[in-house]
Amino acid sequence: MAELHRMYEDASYSAQIYFEAAKSAEFWGKAIVFLPALASSAASILVALGESRQWGAVGAVAGAVAATSAFLGSDRRAKSLRESGNRFTALRHTVRLESATSGDRAKEELEQIVRSLRAEYNSIVSDNELVSNRFFKKADSRISSGSLSYEVDEKADIRETS
């Protein structure tokens, strides 16, 4: 049972870390298209208002950067990270279900379930790209604030103690 609880926590943190990384990648993916496009527009306006024609070169380079970023699909990394978070979330739910229904199972059956779930966890880990440790602090903050707590669990706890 302790290993199931540990795996639940591992999957919870891993999922949240990948979701935090996906949000960051999505932001920077949009910024790498938006900011050069904005610079290109500003440079074009400056040339139109009679400023130096050198601003036209700035606008052309910034436009090329924005177009290249848009073409390469700057949101691919965010999608990949979000998919990893979804896989960890699905595993977390499976671990939670197995933990909740483990009461009547034989020790050997429970051990086999734990080994199977750990193998699945390891498979997900091996398929994922690494993310920065800075996302752990954000994930820890969200989890500590109760973002993964279920309202139904709180109600069940109240009924059980009544």
DOVODREN-26094 format. One record per residue (C-alpha): residue number from 0; x, y negated, z; residue in three letters. Coordinates in nm, 4 decimals. Last residue first. Example, Ala and Ser with C-alpha at 12.3 -4.5 7.8 and 13.67 -1.06 7.14 Angstrom:
<nodes>
<node k="1" xx="1.3670" yy="0.1060" zz="0.7140" r="SER"/>
<node k="0" xx="1.2300" yy="0.4500" zz="0.7800" r="ALA"/>
</nodes>
This chain:
<nodes>
<node k="161" xx="-1.9528" yy="-1.1864" zz="1.1787" r="SER"/>
<node k="160" xx="-1.5882" yy="-1.1038" zz="1.0983" r="THR"/>
<node k="159" xx="-1.6742" yy="-0.8972" zz="0.7921" r="GLU"/>
<node k="158" xx="-1.9238" yy="-1.1527" zz="0.6625" r="ARG"/>
<node k="157" xx="-1.6672" yy="-1.4386" zz="0.6904" r="ILE"/>
<node k="156" xx="-1.3972" yy="-1.2349" zz="0.5178" r="ASP"/>
<node k="155" xx="-1.6407" yy="-1.1486" zz="0.2381" r="ALA"/>
<node k="154" xx="-1.7207" yy="-1.5178" zz="0.1916" r="LYS"/>
<node k="153" xx="-1.3494" yy="-1.6011" zz="0.1694" r="GLU"/>
<node k="152" xx="-1.2991" yy="-1.3188" zz="-0.0777" r="ASP"/>
<node k="151" xx="-1.5878" yy="-1.4433" zz="-0.2945" r="VAL"/>
<node k="150" xx="-1.4244" yy="-1.7865" zz="-0.3075" r="GLU"/>
<node k="149" xx="-1.1178" yy="-1.6337" zz="-0.4650" r="TYR"/>
<node k="148" xx="-0.7740" yy="-1.7564" zz="-0.3786" r="SER"/>
<node k="147" xx="-0.5324" yy="-1.8033" zz="-0.6677" r="LEU"/>
<node k="146" xx="-0.5236" yy="-2.1849" zz="-0.6459" r="SER"/>
<node k="145" xx="-0.4748" yy="-2.1651" zz="-0.2695" r="GLY"/>
<node k="144" xx="-0.2382" yy="-2.4576" zz="-0.2184" r="SER"/>
<node k="143" xx="0.0439" yy="-2.2100" zz="-0.1611" r="SER"/>
<node k="142" xx="-0.0176" yy="-2.0663" zz="-0.5100" r="ILE"/>
<node k="141" xx="0.0016" yy="-2.4100" zz="-0.6694" r="ARG"/>
<node k="140" xx="0.3157" yy="-2.5094" zz="-0.4777" r="SER"/>
<node k="139" xx="0.4843" yy="-2.1771" zz="-0.5486" r="ASP"/>
<node k="138" xx="0.4108" yy="-2.2152" zz="-0.9198" r="ALA"/>
<node k="137" xx="0.5588" yy="-2.5657" zz="-0.9262" r="LYS"/>
<node k="136" xx="0.8662" yy="-2.4503" zz="-0.7346" r="LYS"/>
<node k="135" xx="0.9041" yy="-2.1458" zz="-0.9620" r="PHE"/>
<node k="134" xx="0.8882" yy="-2.3674" zz="-1.2713" r="PHE"/>
<node k="133" xx="1.2258" yy="-2.5155" zz="-1.1841" r="ARG"/>
<node k="132" xx="1.3792" yy="-2.1689" zz="-1.2182" r="ASN"/>
<node k="131" xx="1.3767" yy="-2.2088" zz="-1.5962" r="SER"/>
<node k="130" xx="1.2075" yy="-1.9488" zz="-1.8117" r="VAL"/>
<node k="129" xx="1.3372" yy="-1.6223" zz="-1.9484" r="LEU"/>
<node k="128" xx="1.1803" yy="-1.4788" zz="-2.2601" r="GLU"/>
<node k="127" xx="0.9420" yy="-1.1954" zz="-2.2017" r="ASN"/>
<node k="126" xx="0.9412" yy="-0.8376" zz="-2.3311" r="ASP"/>
<node k="125" xx="1.1558" yy="-0.6977" zz="-2.0473" r="SER"/>
<node k="124" xx="0.9332" yy="-0.8550" zz="-1.7823" r="VAL"/>
<node k="123" xx="0.6171" yy="-0.7134" zz="-1.9389" r="ILE"/>
<node k="122" xx="0.7701" yy="-0.3665" zz="-1.9490" r="SER"/>
<node k="121" xx="0.8861" yy="-0.3980" zz="-1.5895" r="ASN"/>
<node k="120" xx="0.5308" yy="-0.4806" zz="-1.4800" r="TYR"/>
<node k="119" xx="0.3949" yy="-0.1841" zz="-1.6767" r="GLU"/>
<node k="118" xx="0.6523" yy="0.0437" zz="-1.5145" r="ALA"/>
<node k="117" xx="0.5552" yy="-0.0970" zz="-1.1742" r="ARG"/>
<node k="116" xx="0.1891" yy="-0.0230" zz="-1.2510" r="LEU"/>
<node k="115" xx="0.2705" yy="0.3374" zz="-1.3427" r="SER"/>
<node k="114" xx="0.4887" yy="0.3861" zz="-1.0357" r="ARG"/>
<node k="113" xx="0.2175" yy="0.2415" zz="-0.8101" r="VAL"/>
<node k="112" xx="-0.0480" yy="0.4639" zz="-0.9657" r="ILE"/>
<node k="111" xx="0.1733" yy="0.7709" zz="-0.9234" r="GLN"/>
<node k="110" xx="0.2342" yy="0.6822" zz="-0.5575" r="GLU"/>
<node k="109" xx="-0.1393" yy="0.6431" zz="-0.5023" r="LEU"/>
<node k="108" xx="-0.2019" yy="0.9872" zz="-0.6475" r="GLU"/>
<node k="107" xx="0.0699" yy="1.1377" zz="-0.4290" r="GLU"/>
<node k="106" xx="-0.0630" yy="0.9654" zz="-0.1138" r="LYS"/>
<node k="105" xx="-0.4121" yy="1.0992" zz="-0.1743" r="ALA"/>
<node k="104" xx="-0.6799" yy="0.8463" zz="-0.2586" r="ARG"/>
<node k="103" xx="-0.9720" yy="0.7525" zz="-0.0364" r="ASP"/>
<node k="102" xx="-0.8652" yy="0.3956" zz="0.0476" r="GLY"/>
<node k="101" xx="-0.7097" yy="0.3016" zz="-0.2868" r="SER"/>
<node k="100" xx="-1.0071" yy="0.1167" zz="-0.4329" r="THR"/>
<node k="99" xx="-0.9115" yy="-0.2348" zz="-0.3248" r="ALA"/>
<node k="98" xx="-0.5446" yy="-0.1815" zz="-0.4028" r="SER"/>
<node k="97" xx="-0.6195" yy="-0.0391" zz="-0.7459" r="GLU"/>
<node k="96" xx="-0.8462" yy="-0.3351" zz="-0.8203" r="LEU"/>
<node k="95" xx="-0.5855" yy="-0.5882" zz="-0.7048" r="ARG"/>
<node k="94" xx="-0.3164" yy="-0.4146" zz="-0.9089" r="VAL"/>
<node k="93" xx="-0.5401" yy="-0.4302" zz="-1.2159" r="THR"/>
<node k="92" xx="-0.6118" yy="-0.7986" zz="-1.1565" r="HIS"/>
<node k="91" xx="-0.2409" yy="-0.8752" zz="-1.1204" r="ARG"/>
<node k="90" xx="-0.1683" yy="-0.6780" zz="-1.4387" r="LEU"/>
<node k="89" xx="-0.4179" yy="-0.8905" zz="-1.6293" r="ALA"/>
<node k="88" xx="-0.2594" yy="-1.2041" zz="-1.4837" r="THR"/>
<node k="87" xx="0.0898" yy="-1.0865" zz="-1.5809" r="PHE"/>
<node k="86" xx="-0.0295" yy="-1.0318" zz="-1.9376" r="ARG"/>
<node k="85" xx="-0.2002" yy="-1.3722" zz="-1.9440" r="ASN"/>
<node k="84" xx="0.1160" yy="-1.5451" zz="-1.8218" r="GLY"/>
<node k="83" xx="0.3121" yy="-1.3756" zz="-2.0989" r="SER"/>
<node k="82" xx="0.0525" yy="-1.4929" zz="-2.3525" r="GLU"/>
<node k="81" xx="0.0864" yy="-1.8479" zz="-2.2168" r="ARG"/>
<node k="80" xx="0.4644" yy="-1.8318" zz="-2.2634" r="LEU"/>
<node k="79" xx="0.4254" yy="-1.7169" zz="-2.6239" r="SER"/>
<node k="78" xx="0.1687" yy="-1.9889" zz="-2.6960" r="LYS"/>
<node k="77" xx="0.3934" yy="-2.2564" zz="-2.5455" r="ALA"/>
<node k="76" xx="0.6842" yy="-2.1324" zz="-2.7562" r="ARG"/>
<node k="75" xx="0.4764" yy="-2.1495" zz="-3.0733" r="ARG"/>
<node k="74" xx="0.3580" yy="-2.5080" zz="-3.0054" r="ASP"/>
<node k="73" xx="0.6397" yy="-2.6778" zz="-3.1999" r="SER"/>
<node k="72" xx="0.5115" yy="-2.5273" zz="-3.5196" r="GLY"/>
<node k="71" xx="0.8031" yy="-2.5606" zz="-3.7573" r="LEU"/>
<node k="70" xx="0.5974" yy="-2.7854" zz="-3.9863" r="PHE"/>
<node k="69" xx="0.5009" yy="-3.0287" zz="-3.7094" r="ALA"/>
<node k="68" xx="0.8600" yy="-3.0577" zz="-3.5934" r="SER"/>
<node k="67" xx="0.9830" yy="-3.1087" zz="-3.9492" r="THR"/>
<node k="66" xx="0.7194" yy="-3.3768" zz="-4.0152" r="ALA"/>
<node k="65" xx="0.8020" yy="-3.5624" zz="-3.6947" r="ALA"/>
<node k="64" xx="1.1766" yy="-3.5515" zz="-3.7635" r="VAL"/>
<node k="63" xx="1.1221" yy="-3.6661" zz="-4.1240" r="ALA"/>
<node k="62" xx="0.9030" yy="-3.9528" zz="-4.0053" r="GLY"/>
<node k="61" xx="1.1702" yy="-4.0607" zz="-3.7575" r="ALA"/>
<node k="60" xx="1.4319" yy="-4.0562" zz="-4.0335" r="VAL"/>
<node k="59" xx="1.2100" yy="-4.2559" zz="-4.2717" r="ALA"/>
<node k="58" xx="1.1117" yy="-4.5078" zz="-4.0053" r="GLY"/>
<node k="57" xx="1.4716" yy="-4.5692" zz="-3.9069" r="VAL"/>
<node k="56" xx="1.5595" yy="-4.6163" zz="-4.2736" r="ALA"/>
<node k="55" xx="1.2729" yy="-4.8636" zz="-4.3122" r="GLY"/>
<node k="54" xx="1.3957" yy="-5.0478" zz="-4.0049" r="TRP"/>
<node k="53" xx="1.7077" yy="-5.1205" zz="-4.2061" r="GLN"/>
<node k="52" xx="1.4850" yy="-5.3359" zz="-4.4277" r="ARG"/>
<node k="51" xx="1.5225" yy="-5.6109" zz="-4.1684" r="SER"/>
<node k="50" xx="1.2010" yy="-5.7637" zz="-4.0368" r="GLU"/>
<node k="49" xx="0.9409" yy="-5.9042" zz="-4.2721" r="GLY"/>
<node k="48" xx="0.6170" yy="-5.7998" zz="-4.1058" r="LEU"/>
<node k="47" xx="0.5893" yy="-5.4951" zz="-4.3338" r="ALA"/>
<node k="46" xx="0.9385" yy="-5.3859" zz="-4.2260" r="VAL"/>
<node k="45" xx="0.8370" yy="-5.4130" zz="-3.8583" r="LEU"/>
<node k="44" xx="0.5133" yy="-5.2241" zz="-3.9262" r="ILE"/>
<node k="43" xx="0.7092" yy="-4.9428" zz="-4.0895" r="SER"/>
<node k="42" xx="0.9443" yy="-4.9228" zz="-3.7907" r="ALA"/>
<node k="41" xx="0.6490" yy="-4.8982" zz="-3.5522" r="ALA"/>
<node k="40" xx="0.4886" yy="-4.6237" zz="-3.7590" r="SER"/>
<node k="39" xx="0.8105" yy="-4.4232" zz="-3.7749" r="SER"/>
<node k="38" xx="0.8645" yy="-4.4652" zz="-3.4006" r="ALA"/>
<node k="37" xx="0.5100" yy="-4.3378" zz="-3.3366" r="LEU"/>
<node k="36" xx="0.5710" yy="-4.0384" zz="-3.5630" r="ALA"/>
<node k="35" xx="0.9005" yy="-3.9764" zz="-3.3810" r="PRO"/>
<node k="34" xx="0.7144" yy="-3.9830" zz="-3.0455" r="LEU"/>
<node k="33" xx="0.4180" yy="-3.7694" zz="-3.1522" r="PHE"/>
<node k="32" xx="0.5951" yy="-3.4666" zz="-3.2989" r="VAL"/>
<node k="31" xx="0.8534" yy="-3.4034" zz="-3.0266" r="ILE"/>
<node k="30" xx="0.5954" yy="-3.5129" zz="-2.7678" r="ALA"/>
<node k="29" xx="0.3499" yy="-3.2431" zz="-2.8733" r="LYS"/>
<node k="28" xx="0.6036" yy="-2.9656" zz="-2.8239" r="GLY"/>
<node k="27" xx="0.7244" yy="-3.1339" zz="-2.5052" r="TRP"/>
<node k="26" xx="0.3743" yy="-3.1191" zz="-2.3562" r="PHE"/>
<node k="25" xx="0.3080" yy="-2.7655" zz="-2.4801" r="GLU"/>
<node k="24" xx="0.6426" yy="-2.6457" zz="-2.3478" r="ALA"/>
<node k="23" xx="0.5632" yy="-2.7963" zz="-2.0064" r="SER"/>
<node k="22" xx="0.2189" yy="-2.6380" zz="-1.9929" r="LYS"/>
<node k="21" xx="0.3632" yy="-2.3042" zz="-2.1064" r="ALA"/>
<node k="20" xx="0.6327" yy="-2.3176" zz="-1.8361" r="ALA"/>
<node k="19" xx="0.3661" yy="-2.3729" zz="-1.5691" r="GLU"/>
<node k="18" xx="0.1626" yy="-2.0836" zz="-1.7127" r="PHE"/>
<node k="17" xx="0.4744" yy="-1.8644" zz="-1.7136" r="TYR"/>
<node k="16" xx="0.5482" yy="-1.9458" zz="-1.3497" r="ILE"/>
<node k="15" xx="0.1843" yy="-1.8812" zz="-1.2543" r="GLN"/>
<node k="14" xx="0.1866" yy="-1.5370" zz="-1.4134" r="ALA"/>
<node k="13" xx="0.5189" yy="-1.4437" zz="-1.2544" r="SER"/>
<node k="12" xx="0.4044" yy="-1.5632" zz="-0.9130" r="TYR"/>
<node k="11" xx="0.0827" yy="-1.3648" zz="-0.9245" r="SER"/>
<node k="10" xx="0.2530" yy="-1.0586" zz="-1.0745" r="ALA"/>
<node k="9" xx="0.5124" yy="-1.0550" zz="-0.7972" r="ASP"/>
<node k="8" xx="0.2442" yy="-1.1095" zz="-0.5310" r="GLU"/>
<node k="7" xx="0.0325" yy="-0.8247" zz="-0.6633" r="TYR"/>
<node k="6" xx="0.3458" yy="-0.6090" zz="-0.6899" r="MET"/>
<node k="5" xx="0.4274" yy="-0.6750" zz="-0.3253" r="ARG"/>
<node k="4" xx="0.0706" yy="-0.5893" zz="-0.2242" r="HIS"/>
<node k="3" xx="0.0847" yy="-0.2668" zz="-0.4253" r="LEU"/>
<node k="2" xx="0.4244" yy="-0.1864" zz="-0.2715" r="GLU"/>
<node k="1" xx="0.2860" yy="-0.2367" zz="0.0788" r="ALA"/>
<node k="0" xx="0.0000" yy="0.0000" zz="0.0000" r="MET"/>
</nodes>
